[in-house]
Amino acid sequence: MSGRARVVTRFGAELILRTESGELLRAVSRRNLVKHGPAHLRVSVCGDYVSYETDDGDNKAVATTLEPRQNVLVRPDHRGRPHAGAANIDQVLIVIAPRPSPDWGIIDRYLTAIAALSATPLLVINKSDLSESPAEGLIADTEALYSGLGYRVLRTSVKNGDGIETLREHLHGRTSLLVGQSGVGKSSLTRALDPGLEIRIGELSAISGEGRHTTTVAHLYALSSGGDLIDSPGVRDFAPYEPTADDLATSFPEIAECAHDCRFHDCRHRAEPGCAVKAAAETGRIPPSRLRSFLELEGNSA
């Protein structure tokens, strides 16, 4: 038997596939599904579409061909080498919360990675019921900063249900990737979006043999309300892999706009005279946090 399926998750050398009929299959993958290109792009990852084959009476399939990707999220691993984490993403939800306090640097690095994907970003301020949190001022500043730059910001609360239905509408018909720091409530948010998900998590655990689900690798879930949601592991930090100048211009539009007025066309916005970007930061037109993020990323760009 053969067919087309989507990669739900990868654990070690094995995969779990979701067929077009919704069946979950445990599978192995050919060593290199793609013969040419960088090594990190030759293997299948969560969100990929593959062709598979299986013998009659054998529940273990073999992924034989990797279909062309819409995009793939790449980040450096602990050795600085590129690592592909998820593919075919339409939208990325950056989840923040009053606790742990939002890190503007991580938000900016995620936005730059999203620009490389040509995906739609959505900032989700979770745990909005914690309105008396000491971090509420920072949350308000974060909301004002990014909504002022044109990014969509949505507040949600699993506890009282605020914003859940609106978020569910944003997910309908799309493949969305859920990212954020550890402890911001991504897993509880996932369960609130689809109360029936607990059953499917149990089915996934039974097939993988990995025990009850904890988000240590990316998992793709079909939402009963429509759309696919990729839940990724929580992070302490994040960095995109070698962002391009175009990625930075897209994710830092206010800096790109001011850069046109710099004295030198190749201004790096560091110590050059006549730098319009530095002048804008000194007057508050560009938030200092955004300039710090830009300079850090620009120094690591391809």
MIDOSE-1310 file (N, C-alpha, C; in nm, 2 decimals, decimal comma, always signed):
residues 302
msgr	+0,09/-0,12/+0,00/+0,00/+0,00/+0,00/+0,09/+0,12/+0,00; +0,05/+0,23/-0,07/+0,12/+0,35/-0,07/+0,03/+0,47/-0,06; +0,08/+0,59/-0,03/-0,01/+0,70/-0,02/+0,07/+0,83/+0,01; +0,00/+0,93/+0,05/+0,06/+1,06/+0,09/+0,02/+1,08/+0,23
arvv	+0,11/+1,14/+0,31/+0,09/+1,17/+0,45/+0,16/+1,29/+0,50; +0,12/+1,34/+0,61/+0,19/+1,45/+0,67/+0,27/+1,40/+0,80; +0,39/+1,46/+0,82/+0,47/+1,42/+0,94/+0,41/+1,49/+1,06; +0,37/+1,40/+1,16/+0,31/+1,45/+1,28/+0,43/+1,49/+1,38
trfg	+0,52/+1,40/+1,39/+0,64/+1,42/+1,47/+0,75/+1,33/+1,43; +0,87/+1,36/+1,48/+0,99/+1,28/+1,45/+1,05/+1,25/+1,59; +1,08/+1,12/+1,62/+1,15/+1,09/+1,74/+1,26/+0,99/+1,71; +1,38/+1,03/+1,73/+1,50/+0,95/+1,69/+1,50/+0,93/+1,54
aeli	+1,51/+0,81/+1,49/+1,51/+0,78/+1,35/+1,37/+0,75/+1,30; +1,27/+0,76/+1,38/+1,13/+0,72/+1,33/+1,04/+0,84/+1,33; +0,93/+0,82/+1,26/+0,83/+0,92/+1,23/+0,69/+0,87/+1,27; +0,60/+0,96/+1,30/+0,46/+0,93/+1,30/+0,40/+1,01/+1,19
lrte	+0,33/+0,94/+1,10/+0,26/+1,00/+0,98/+0,11/+1,01/+1,00; +0,05/+1,11/+0,95/-0,10/+1,12/+0,94/-0,14/+1,11/+0,80; -0,21/+1,00/+0,76/-0,25/+0,98/+0,62/-0,36/+1,07/+0,59; -0,40/+1,07/+0,46/-0,50/+1,16/+0,41/-0,64/+1,12/+0,47
sgel	-0,65/+1,00/+0,52/-0,78/+0,95/+0,58/-0,78/+0,98/+0,73; -0,66/+1,03/+0,79/-0,66/+1,06/+0,93/-0,59/+0,96/+1,01; -0,55/+0,85/+0,95/-0,49/+0,74/+1,03/-0,35/+0,77/+1,06; -0,31/+0,73/+1,19/-0,17/+0,76/+1,23/-0,09/+0,63/+1,21
lrav	+0,03/+0,65/+1,15/+0,12/+0,53/+1,12/+0,26/+0,56/+1,18; +0,31/+0,46/+1,23/+0,45/+0,46/+1,27/+0,54/+0,43/+1,15; +0,64/+0,51/+1,13/+0,72/+0,49/+1,01/+0,87/+0,51/+1,03; +0,94/+0,46/+0,93/+1,09/+0,49/+0,92/+1,11/+0,57/+0,80
srrn	+1,22/+0,63/+0,78/+1,24/+0,71/+0,67/+1,37/+0,67/+0,60; +1,37/+0,68/+0,47/+1,49/+0,66/+0,39/+1,60/+0,76/+0,44; +1,72/+0,72/+0,44/+1,83/+0,80/+0,50/+1,82/+0,95/+0,45; +1,82/+0,96/+0,31/+1,81/+1,10/+0,26/+1,69/+1,10/+0,16
lvkh	+1,59/+1,16/+0,20/+1,47/+1,17/+0,11/+1,49/+1,26/-0,01; +1,59/+1,35/+0,01/+1,63/+1,44/-0,10/+1,78/+1,42/-0,12; +1,82/+1,40/-0,25/+1,96/+1,36/-0,27/+2,05/+1,48/-0,28; +2,00/+1,60/-0,31/+2,08/+1,72/-0,32/+2,04/+1,83/-0,22
gpah	+2,14/+1,92/-0,20/+2,11/+2,03/-0,10/+2,18/+2,00/+0,03; +2,17/+2,10/+0,12/+2,23/+2,09/+0,26/+2,17/+1,97/+0,33; +2,26/+1,91/+0,41/+2,22/+1,78/+0,48/+2,10/+1,80/+0,57; +2,08/+1,92/+0,64/+1,97/+1,94/+0,73/+1,84/+1,96/+0,66
lrvs	+1,84/+1,97/+0,53/+1,72/+1,98/+0,45/+1,68/+1,86/+0,38; +1,76/+1,75/+0,40/+1,73/+1,63/+0,33/+1,64/+1,53/+0,40; +1,62/+1,56/+0,53/+1,54/+1,47/+0,61/+1,40/+1,53/+0,64; +1,30/+1,45/+0,67/+1,17/+1,50/+0,70/+1,16/+1,55/+0,84
vcgd	+1,07/+1,66/+0,86/+1,05/+1,72/+0,99/+0,90/+1,73/+1,01; +0,86/+1,77/+1,13/+0,72/+1,79/+1,16/+0,66/+1,89/+1,06; +0,55/+1,86/+1,00/+0,48/+1,94/+0,91/+0,51/+1,91/+0,76; +0,61/+1,83/+0,73/+0,64/+1,79/+0,60/+0,53/+1,70/+0,54
yvsy	+0,52/+1,70/+0,41/+0,44/+1,60/+0,34/+0,53/+1,50/+0,27; +0,50/+1,37/+0,28/+0,58/+1,27/+0,22/+0,49/+1,16/+0,15; +0,56/+1,09/+0,06/+0,49/+0,97/+0,01/+0,55/+0,86/+0,09; +0,46/+0,75/+0,11/+0,50/+0,64/+0,20/+0,45/+0,51/+0,13
etdd	+0,52/+0,40/+0,18/+0,48/+0,27/+0,14/+0,47/+0,18/+0,26; +0,38/+0,08/+0,26/+0,38/-0,01/+0,36/+0,34/-0,15/+0,31; +0,39/-0,26/+0,37/+0,36/-0,39/+0,33/+0,22/-0,43/+0,39; +0,15/-0,52/+0,32/+0,02/-0,56/+0,37/+0,04/-0,63/+0,51
gdnk	-0,04/-0,59/+0,60/-0,03/-0,65/+0,74/+0,08/-0,60/+0,82; +0,16/-0,50/+0,77/+0,26/-0,44/+0,85/+0,22/-0,29/+0,88; +0,21/-0,26/+1,01/+0,17/-0,13/+1,05/+0,28/-0,02/+1,04; +0,40/-0,07/+1,01/+0,51/+0,03/+1,00/+0,53/+0,07/+0,86
avat	+0,53/+0,20/+0,83/+0,54/+0,24/+0,69/+0,69/+0,29/+0,67; +0,72/+0,32/+0,54/+0,85/+0,37/+0,50/+0,82/+0,50/+0,42; +0,87/+0,61/+0,47/+0,86/+0,74/+0,40/+0,96/+0,73/+0,28; +0,92/+0,75/+0,16/+1,00/+0,73/+0,05/+1,04/+0,86/-0,03
tlep	+0,95/+0,96/-0,02/+0,98/+1,08/-0,10/+0,93/+1,20/-0,02; +1,01/+1,30/-0,01/+0,98/+1,43/+0,05/+0,92/+1,53/-0,05; +0,80/+1,57/-0,03/+0,74/+1,67/-0,13/+0,81/+1,81/-0,11; +0,81/+1,89/-0,22/+0,86/+2,02/-0,20/+0,79/+2,10/-0,09
rqnv	+0,87/+2,18/-0,02/+0,82/+2,25/+0,10/+0,78/+2,40/+0,06; +0,68/+2,44/+0,13/+0,65/+2,58/+0,12/+0,75/+2,67/+0,19; +0,80/+2,62/+0,31/+0,91/+2,68/+0,39/+0,95/+2,58/+0,49; +1,06/+2,62/+0,56/+1,11/+2,54/+0,67/+1,18/+2,63/+0,77
lvrp	+1,15/+2,61/+0,90/+1,21/+2,69/+1,00/+1,34/+2,62/+1,04; +1,45/+2,71/+1,03/+1,58/+2,66/+1,05/+1,64/+2,75/+1,16; +1,71/+2,68/+1,26/+1,78/+2,75/+1,37/+1,91/+2,68/+1,39; +2,01/+2,75/+1,45/+2,13/+2,68/+1,48/+2,12/+2,58/+1,60
dhrg	+2,18/+2,47/+1,59/+2,19/+2,38/+1,71/+2,29/+2,42/+1,81; +2,32/+2,34/+1,91/+2,41/+2,38/+2,01/+2,55/+2,40/+1,96; +2,58/+2,35/+1,84/+2,72/+2,36/+1,78/+2,72/+2,47/+1,68; +2,60/+2,54/+1,66/+2,59/+2,64/+1,56/+2,56/+2,59/+1,42
rpha	+2,53/+2,46/+1,41/+2,50/+2,41/+1,27/+2,35/+2,42/+1,25; +2,31/+2,44/+1,12/+2,17/+2,46/+1,09/+2,09/+2,33/+1,13; +1,97/+2,35/+1,18/+1,88/+2,24/+1,22/+1,74/+2,28/+1,18; +1,68/+2,19/+1,10/+1,54/+2,22/+1,06/+1,44/+2,16/+1,16
gaan	+1,34/+2,24/+1,20/+1,25/+2,20/+1,30/+1,11/+2,18/+1,26; +1,05/+2,25/+1,17/+0,92/+2,24/+1,13/+0,90/+2,30/+0,99; +0,80/+2,25/+0,91/+0,79/+2,29/+0,77/+0,65/+2,32/+0,73; +0,63/+2,39/+0,62/+0,50/+2,42/+0,56/+0,41/+2,50/+0,66
idqv	+0,47/+2,61/+0,71/+0,40/+2,69/+0,81/+0,34/+2,81/+0,75; +0,21/+2,84/+0,78/+0,14/+2,96/+0,73/+0,15/+3,07/+0,83; +0,15/+3,04/+0,96/+0,14/+3,14/+1,07/+0,22/+3,09/+1,19; +0,28/+3,19/+1,26/+0,35/+3,16/+1,38/+0,30/+3,24/+1,49
livi	+0,26/+3,17/+1,60/+0,21/+3,23/+1,72/+0,32/+3,24/+1,82; +0,36/+3,37/+1,85/+0,46/+3,39/+1,96/+0,39/+3,41/+2,09; +0,40/+3,32/+2,18/+0,33/+3,32/+2,30/+0,41/+3,39/+2,41; +0,36/+3,49/+2,48/+0,43/+3,55/+2,59/+0,33/+3,55/+2,71
aprp	+0,38/+3,59/+2,83/+0,29/+3,59/+2,94/+0,35/+3,68/+3,05; +0,27/+3,72/+3,15/+0,33/+3,80/+3,26/+0,44/+3,72/+3,33; +0,43/+3,59/+3,34/+0,53/+3,51/+3,40/+0,56/+3,39/+3,31; +0,68/+3,37/+3,27/+0,80/+3,45/+3,29/+0,79/+3,58/+3,21
spdw	+0,85/+3,69/+3,26/+0,84/+3,82/+3,19/+0,89/+3,81/+3,05; +0,82/+3,88/+2,96/+0,86/+3,88/+2,82/+1,00/+3,93/+2,80; +1,07/+3,87/+2,70/+1,20/+3,90/+2,66/+1,19/+3,96/+2,52; +1,21/+4,09/+2,51/+1,20/+4,16/+2,38/+1,30/+4,10/+2,27
giid	+1,41/+4,06/+2,32/+1,51/+4,01/+2,23/+1,46/+3,88/+2,16; +1,40/+3,79/+2,24/+1,35/+3,66/+2,18/+1,24/+3,69/+2,09; +1,15/+3,79/+2,12/+1,04/+3,82/+2,03/+1,09/+3,87/+1,90; +1,19/+3,96/+1,90/+1,25/+4,01/+1,78/+1,32/+3,90/+1,70
rylt	+1,38/+3,81/+1,77/+1,45/+3,70/+1,69/+1,35/+3,61/+1,63; +1,24/+3,58/+1,70/+1,13/+3,50/+1,64/+1,07/+3,58/+1,51; +1,05/+3,71/+1,53/+0,99/+3,78/+1,42/+1,08/+3,78/+1,29; +1,22/+3,78/+1,32/+1,31/+3,77/+1,21/+1,30/+3,63/+1,14
aiaa	+1,29/+3,53/+1,22/+1,28/+3,39/+1,17/+1,15/+3,38/+1,09; +1,04/+3,44/+1,13/+0,91/+3,44/+1,07/+0,92/+3,51/+0,93; +1,00/+3,62/+0,93/+1,02/+3,69/+0,80/+1,08/+3,60/+0,70; +1,18/+3,52/+0,74/+1,25/+3,43/+0,65/+1,15/+3,32/+0,60
lsat	+1,05/+3,29/+0,67/+0,95/+3,19/+0,63/+0,84/+3,25/+0,54; +0,83/+3,38/+0,54/+0,72/+3,45/+0,47/+0,59/+3,40/+0,53; +0,59/+3,38/+0,66/+0,47/+3,34/+0,73/+0,41/+3,46/+0,80; +0,29/+3,45/+0,85/+0,22/+3,56/+0,93/+0,25/+3,55/+1,08
pllv	+0,30/+3,65/+1,14/+0,32/+3,65/+1,29/+0,20/+3,69/+1,36; +0,18/+3,63/+1,48/+0,07/+3,68/+1,57/+0,13/+3,67/+1,71; +0,13/+3,78/+1,79/+0,18/+3,78/+1,92/+0,06/+3,75/+2,01; +0,07/+3,64/+2,10/-0,04/+3,60/+2,19/+0,01/+3,63/+2,33
inks	-0,06/+3,72/+2,40/-0,03/+3,75/+2,54/-0,12/+3,66/+2,62; -0,06/+3,54/+2,67/-0,14/+3,45/+2,74/-0,14/+3,48/+2,89; -0,23/+3,41/+2,97/-0,24/+3,44/+3,11/-0,28/+3,58/+3,14; -0,37/+3,64/+3,05/-0,41/+3,78/+3,07/-0,49/+3,80/+3,19
dlse	-0,54/+3,69/+3,26/-0,61/+3,71/+3,38/-0,52/+3,75/+3,50; -0,38/+3,74/+3,48/-0,29/+3,79/+3,58/-0,27/+3,93/+3,57; -0,37/+4,01/+3,58/-0,36/+4,16/+3,55/-0,29/+4,23/+3,66; -0,28/+4,17/+3,78/-0,21/+4,24/+3,89/-0,07/+4,20/+3,90
spae	-0,02/+4,12/+3,80/+0,12/+4,08/+3,80/+0,22/+4,20/+3,80; +0,33/+4,18/+3,87/+0,43/+4,29/+3,86/+0,48/+4,31/+3,72; +0,46/+4,21/+3,63/+0,51/+4,23/+3,49/+0,40/+4,29/+3,40; +0,29/+4,33/+3,46/+0,18/+4,39/+3,38/+0,23/+4,51/+3,30
glia	+0,31/+4,60/+3,36/+0,36/+4,71/+3,29/+0,44/+4,67/+3,17; +0,53/+4,57/+3,18/+0,61/+4,52/+3,07/+0,52/+4,46/+2,97; +0,41/+4,39/+3,01/+0,32/+4,33/+2,91/+0,25/+4,45/+2,83; +0,21/+4,55/+2,90/+0,14/+4,66/+2,83/+0,24/+4,73/+2,73
dtea	+0,37/+4,75/+2,78/+0,47/+4,81/+2,69/+0,49/+4,72/+2,57; +0,49/+4,59/+2,59/+0,52/+4,49/+2,48/+0,40/+4,50/+2,38; +0,28/+4,50/+2,43/+0,16/+4,51/+2,34/+0,16/+4,64/+2,26; +0,19/+4,76/+2,33/+0,20/+4,89/+2,26/+0,31/+4,89/+2,16
lysg	+0,43/+4,84/+2,19/+0,54/+4,84/+2,10/+0,51/+4,77/+1,97; +0,46/+4,64/+1,98/+0,45/+4,56/+1,86/+0,32/+4,59/+1,78; +0,22/+4,63/+1,85/+0,10/+4,67/+1,78/+0,12/+4,80/+1,71; +0,21/+4,88/+1,77/+0,24/+5,01/+1,70/+0,33/+4,99/+1,58
lgyr	+0,40/+4,87/+1,57/+0,48/+4,84/+1,45/+0,39/+4,77/+1,34; +0,27/+4,75/+1,37/+0,18/+4,68/+1,28/+0,16/+4,53/+1,30; +0,21/+4,48/+1,41/+0,19/+4,34/+1,43/+0,06/+4,32/+1,51; -0,01/+4,21/+1,48/-0,13/+4,17/+1,54/-0,10/+4,12/+1,68
vlrt	-0,17/+4,17/+1,79/-0,15/+4,12/+1,92/-0,28/+4,08/+1,98; -0,29/+3,96/+2,04/-0,41/+3,91/+2,10/-0,39/+3,87/+2,24; -0,48/+3,90/+2,33/-0,47/+3,85/+2,47/-0,56/+3,73/+2,49; -0,51/+3,63/+2,56/-0,58/+3,51/+2,59/-0,57/+3,47/+2,74
svkn	-0,67/+3,40/+2,78/-0,66/+3,34/+2,92/-0,73/+3,20/+2,92; -0,65/+3,10/+2,95/-0,71/+2,97/+2,96/-0,80/+2,96/+3,08; -0,77/+3,04/+3,18/-0,85/+3,03/+3,31/-0,99/+3,08/+3,29; -1,01/+3,20/+3,22/-1,15/+3,25/+3,20/-1,20/+3,25/+3,06
gdgi	-1,11/+3,19/+2,97/-1,16/+3,18/+2,83/-1,14/+3,30/+2,74; -1,09/+3,41/+2,79/-1,08/+3,53/+2,71/-0,99/+3,50/+2,59; -1,04/+3,54/+2,47/-0,96/+3,54/+2,35/-0,94/+3,40/+2,28; -0,99/+3,30/+2,35/-0,97/+3,16/+2,29/-1,05/+3,14/+2,16
etlr	-1,17/+3,19/+2,16/-1,25/+3,17/+2,04/-1,19/+3,25/+1,92; -1,15/+3,37/+1,95/-1,08/+3,46/+1,85/-0,96/+3,39/+1,80; -0,88/+3,34/+1,88/-0,76/+3,27/+1,84/-0,79/+3,15/+1,76; -0,89/+3,07/+1,80/-0,94/+2,95/+1,72/-0,97/+2,99/+1,58
ehlh	-1,04/+3,11/+1,56/-1,07/+3,16/+1,43/-0,95/+3,19/+1,35; -0,84/+3,24/+1,41/-0,72/+3,27/+1,34/-0,65/+3,14/+1,29; -0,67/+3,03/+1,36/-0,61/+2,90/+1,33/-0,68/+2,83/+1,22; -0,81/+2,86/+1,20/-0,89/+2,78/+1,10/-0,83/+2,78/+0,96
grts	-0,81/+2,66/+0,90/-0,76/+2,65/+0,77/-0,62/+2,68/+0,74; -0,54/+2,69/+0,85/-0,40/+2,72/+0,84/-0,31/+2,62/+0,92; -0,19/+2,61/+0,88/-0,09/+2,54/+0,96/-0,02/+2,65/+1,05; -0,04/+2,64/+1,18/+0,02/+2,74/+1,27/+0,12/+2,68/+1,36
llvg	+0,23/+2,75/+1,38/+0,34/+2,70/+1,47/+0,33/+2,78/+1,60; +0,33/+2,71/+1,71/+0,32/+2,77/+1,85/+0,46/+2,78/+1,91; +0,51/+2,90/+1,94/+0,65/+2,91/+1,99/+0,64/+3,00/+2,12; +0,75/+2,99/+2,20/+0,76/+3,08/+2,31/+0,85/+3,02/+2,42
qsgv	+0,87/+3,10/+2,52/+0,96/+3,06/+2,63/+0,89/+2,95/+2,71; +0,97/+2,87/+2,78/+0,91/+2,77/+2,87/+0,83/+2,84/+2,98; +0,71/+2,79/+3,01/+0,63/+2,84/+3,12/+0,53/+2,94/+3,08; +0,52/+2,97/+2,95/+0,42/+3,07/+2,91/+0,28/+3,01/+2,89
gkss	+0,27/+2,88/+2,90/+0,14/+2,81/+2,89/+0,10/+2,77/+2,75; +0,19/+2,73/+2,67/+0,16/+2,69/+2,53/+0,08/+2,56/+2,53; +0,12/+2,46/+2,62/+0,04/+2,33/+2,62/-0,10/+2,35/+2,67; -0,12/+2,43/+2,77/-0,25/+2,45/+2,83/-0,34/+2,53/+2,73
ltra	-0,27/+2,62/+2,65/-0,34/+2,69/+2,55/-0,39/+2,60/+2,44; -0,30/+2,51/+2,40/-0,34/+2,41/+2,30/-0,46/+2,33/+2,34; -0,46/+2,28/+2,46/-0,57/+2,20/+2,51/-0,70/+2,29/+2,52; -0,69/+2,41/+2,55/-0,81/+2,50/+2,55/-0,86/+2,52/+2,41
ldpg	-0,78/+2,53/+2,31/-0,82/+2,55/+2,18/-0,90/+2,43/+2,13; -0,87/+2,31/+2,18/-0,93/+2,18/+2,13/-0,95/+2,09/+2,25; -1,06/+2,09/+2,32/-1,07/+2,01/+2,44/-1,06/+1,86/+2,41; -1,09/+1,82/+2,29/-1,07/+1,68/+2,25/-0,93/+1,63/+2,22
leir	-0,84/+1,72/+2,24/-0,70/+1,69/+2,20/-0,64/+1,59/+2,29; -0,68/+1,58/+2,41/-0,62/+1,49/+2,51/-0,63/+1,35/+2,46; -0,74/+1,31/+2,40/-0,75/+1,18/+2,35/-0,65/+1,15/+2,24; -0,63/+1,25/+2,15/-0,54/+1,23/+2,04/-0,39/+1,23/+2,08
igel	-0,36/+1,30/+2,19/-0,23/+1,30/+2,25/-0,20/+1,16/+2,31; -0,31/+1,10/+2,37/-0,29/+0,96/+2,42/-0,27/+0,86/+2,30; -0,34/+0,88/+2,19/-0,32/+0,79/+2,08/-0,18/+0,80/+2,02; -0,13/+0,93/+2,02/+0,01/+0,95/+1,97/+0,11/+0,89/+2,06
sais	+0,09/+0,90/+2,19/+0,18/+0,84/+2,29/+0,19/+0,69/+2,27; +0,07/+0,63/+2,25/+0,06/+0,48/+2,24/+0,14/+0,44/+2,11; +0,12/+0,51/+2,00/+0,19/+0,47/+1,88/+0,34/+0,49/+1,89; +0,38/+0,60/+1,95/+0,53/+0,63/+1,96/+0,60/+0,54/+2,06
gegr	+0,52/+0,50/+2,16/+0,58/+0,42/+2,27/+0,67/+0,51/+2,36; +0,65/+0,64/+2,35/+0,73/+0,74/+2,43/+0,66/+0,78/+2,56; +0,55/+0,72/+2,59/+0,48/+0,76/+2,72/+0,40/+0,88/+2,70; +0,34/+0,94/+2,81/+0,26/+1,06/+2,80/+0,33/+1,17/+2,74
httt	+0,26/+1,25/+2,66/+0,32/+1,36/+2,59/+0,38/+1,47/+2,68; +0,50/+1,50/+2,65/+0,57/+1,62/+2,70/+0,63/+1,68/+2,57; +0,63/+1,82/+2,56/+0,67/+1,88/+2,44/+0,83/+1,89/+2,44; +0,89/+1,79/+2,40/+1,04/+1,79/+2,39/+1,08/+1,79/+2,24
vahl	+0,98/+1,76/+2,15/+1,00/+1,78/+2,01/+0,87/+1,83/+1,95; +0,87/+1,89/+1,83/+0,76/+1,94/+1,77/+0,65/+1,84/+1,74; +0,52/+1,87/+1,77/+0,41/+1,78/+1,73/+0,31/+1,85/+1,66; +0,25/+1,79/+1,56/+0,15/+1,85/+1,48/+0,01/+1,79/+1,51
yals	-0,09/+1,87/+1,54/-0,22/+1,83/+1,58/-0,32/+1,88/+1,49; -0,42/+1,80/+1,44/-0,53/+1,84/+1,36/-0,64/+1,89/+1,46; -0,67/+2,02/+1,45/-0,77/+2,08/+1,53/-0,91/+2,05/+1,49; -1,00/+2,01/+1,58/-1,14/+1,98/+1,54/-1,21/+2,09/+1,48
sggd	-1,17/+2,22/+1,51/-1,23/+2,34/+1,45/-1,17/+2,37/+1,32; -1,07/+2,30/+1,27/-1,01/+2,32/+1,14/-0,87/+2,38/+1,15; -0,78/+2,33/+1,07/-0,64/+2,38/+1,08/-0,55/+2,28/+1,15; -0,42/+2,29/+1,13/-0,32/+2,22/+1,20/-0,24/+2,31/+1,29
lids	-0,21/+2,26/+1,41/-0,13/+2,33/+1,51/-0,01/+2,26/+1,54; +0,11/+2,32/+1,53/+0,24/+2,26/+1,56/+0,28/+2,31/+1,70; +0,29/+2,23/+1,80/+0,33/+2,27/+1,93/+0,48/+2,24/+1,94; +0,56/+2,34/+1,97/+0,70/+2,32/+1,98/+0,75/+2,33/+2,12
pgvr	+0,87/+2,27/+2,15/+0,92/+2,28/+2,28/+0,94/+2,42/+2,33; +0,92/+2,44/+2,46/+0,95/+2,57/+2,52/+1,10/+2,60/+2,52; +1,14/+2,72/+2,51/+1,29/+2,75/+2,50/+1,32/+2,86/+2,61; +1,45/+2,86/+2,64/+1,51/+2,97/+2,72/+1,56/+3,08/+2,63
dfap	+1,60/+3,04/+2,50/+1,65/+3,14/+2,41/+1,62/+3,08/+2,27; +1,63/+3,17/+2,17/+1,60/+3,14/+2,03/+1,68/+3,23/+1,94; +1,73/+3,17/+1,83/+1,80/+3,26/+1,73/+1,77/+3,20/+1,59; +1,74/+3,29/+1,50/+1,73/+3,24/+1,36/+1,86/+3,21/+1,30
yept	+1,87/+3,12/+1,20/+1,99/+3,08/+1,14/+2,03/+3,18/+1,02; +2,14/+3,26/+1,04/+2,19/+3,34/+0,94/+2,08/+3,42/+0,87; +2,01/+3,52/+0,94/+1,91/+3,60/+0,87/+1,97/+3,68/+0,76; +1,90/+3,71/+0,65/+1,94/+3,79/+0,54/+1,91/+3,93/+0,57
addl	+1,96/+4,02/+0,48/+1,93/+4,16/+0,49/+1,78/+4,19/+0,47; +1,72/+4,11/+0,38/+1,58/+4,12/+0,35/+1,50/+4,08/+0,47; +1,54/+3,97/+0,54/+1,47/+3,93/+0,66/+1,47/+4,04/+0,77; +1,58/+4,11/+0,78/+1,60/+4,21/+0,88/+1,51/+4,34/+0,84
atsf	+1,51/+4,37/+0,71/+1,43/+4,48/+0,67/+1,28/+4,46/+0,69; +1,24/+4,33/+0,68/+1,10/+4,30/+0,70/+1,06/+4,30/+0,85; +1,15/+4,25/+0,93/+1,12/+4,24/+1,07/+1,15/+4,36/+1,15; +1,23/+4,45/+1,09/+1,26/+4,58/+1,16/+1,22/+4,70/+1,06
peia	+1,10/+4,71/+1,03/+1,06/+4,81/+0,93/+1,09/+4,95/+0,97; +1,08/+4,98/+1,10/+1,11/+5,12/+1,14/+1,26/+5,16/+1,12; +1,35/+5,06/+1,14/+1,49/+5,08/+1,12/+1,52/+5,09/+0,97; +1,46/+5,00/+0,89/+1,48/+5,01/+0,74/+1,44/+5,14/+0,69
ecah	+1,33/+5,20/+0,74/+1,28/+5,33/+0,69/+1,38/+5,44/+0,73; +1,42/+5,44/+0,85/+1,52/+5,55/+0,89/+1,65/+5,53/+0,82; +1,69/+5,41/+0,79/+1,82/+5,39/+0,73/+1,84/+5,46/+0,59; +1,72/+5,49/+0,53/+1,73/+5,57/+0,40/+1,79/+5,71/+0,42
dcrf	+1,78/+5,76/+0,54/+1,83/+5,90/+0,57/+1,97/+5,90/+0,62; +2,04/+5,78/+0,64/+2,17/+5,78/+0,69/+2,27/+5,85/+0,58; +2,38/+5,90/+0,63/+2,47/+5,97/+0,54/+2,53/+5,88/+0,45; +2,57/+5,76/+0,49/+2,63/+5,66/+0,41/+2,54/+5,54/+0,38
hdcr	+2,53/+5,50/+0,25/+2,44/+5,40/+0,21/+2,47/+5,26/+0,27; +2,59/+5,24/+0,31/+2,63/+5,11/+0,37/+2,65/+5,13/+0,53; +2,58/+5,23/+0,58/+2,59/+5,25/+0,73/+2,55/+5,13/+0,81; +2,63/+5,09/+0,91/+2,60/+4,98/+0,99/+2,53/+5,02/+1,12
hrae	+2,50/+5,15/+1,14/+2,43/+5,20/+1,25/+2,50/+5,17/+1,39; +2,63/+5,18/+1,38/+2,71/+5,16/+1,50/+2,78/+5,29/+1,54; +2,89/+5,32/+1,47/+2,97/+5,43/+1,51/+2,99/+5,53/+1,39; +2,91/+5,51/+1,28/+2,92/+5,60/+1,17/+2,86/+5,73/+1,19
pgca	+2,93/+5,84/+1,14/+2,87/+5,98/+1,15/+2,75/+5,99/+1,06; +2,65/+6,07/+1,11/+2,53/+6,10/+1,02/+2,44/+5,98/+1,02; +2,44/+5,90/+1,12/+2,35/+5,78/+1,12/+2,21/+5,82/+1,17; +2,11/+5,81/+1,08/+1,98/+5,85/+1,11/+1,91/+5,75/+1,21
vkaa	+1,95/+5,63/+1,20/+1,90/+5,52/+1,29/+1,94/+5,55/+1,43; +2,06/+5,58/+1,46/+2,11/+5,61/+1,59/+2,04/+5,74/+1,64; +2,02/+5,84/+1,56/+1,96/+5,96/+1,60/+1,81/+5,93/+1,64; +1,75/+5,84/+1,56/+1,61/+5,81/+1,59/+1,60/+5,73/+1,73
aetg	+1,70/+5,65/+1,75/+1,70/+5,58/+1,88/+1,72/+5,67/+2,00; +1,80/+5,77/+1,98/+1,83/+5,87/+2,09/+1,71/+5,96/+2,12; +1,62/+5,98/+2,02/+1,50/+6,06/+2,04/+1,38/+5,98/+2,08; +1,40/+5,84/+2,08/+1,29/+5,76/+2,12/+1,20/+5,71/+2,00
ripp	+1,23/+5,76/+1,88/+1,15/+5,72/+1,77/+1,17/+5,57/+1,74; +1,29/+5,52/+1,77/+1,31/+5,37/+1,76/+1,34/+5,33/+1,90; +1,27/+5,23/+1,96/+1,30/+5,18/+2,09/+1,44/+5,12/+2,10; +1,51/+5,16/+2,21/+1,65/+5,10/+2,22/+1,66/+4,95/+2,21
srlr	+1,55/+4,88/+2,27/+1,55/+4,74/+2,26/+1,55/+4,69/+2,12; +1,48/+4,76/+2,03/+1,47/+4,71/+1,89/+1,60/+4,73/+1,82; +1,67/+4,84/+1,85/+1,80/+4,87/+1,79/+1,90/+4,76/+1,84; +1,90/+4,73/+1,97/+1,99/+4,63/+2,02/+1,97/+4,49/+1,95
sfle	+1,84/+4,46/+1,93/+1,81/+4,33/+1,87/+1,86/+4,33/+1,72; +1,84/+4,44/+1,65/+1,88/+4,45/+1,51/+2,03/+4,44/+1,50; +2,10/+4,51/+1,58/+2,25/+4,51/+1,57/+2,30/+4,37/+1,60; +2,24/+4,30/+1,70/+2,28/+4,16/+1,73/+2,26/+4,07/+1,61
legn	+2,14/+4,08/+1,55/+2,11/+4,00/+1,44/+2,18/+4,03/+1,32; +2,21/+4,16/+1,29/+2,28/+4,20/+1,18/+2,42/+4,15/+1,18; +2,48/+4,14/+1,30/+2,61/+4,09/+1,32/+2,62/+3,94/+1,29; +2,51/+3,87/+1,29/+2,50/+3,72/+1,26/+2,44/+3,69/+1,13
sa	+2,42/+3,79/+1,05/+2,34/+3,77/+0,92/+2,43/+3,70/+0,82; +2,36/+3,64/+0,72/+2,43/+3,57/+0,62/+2,50/+3,67/+0,52
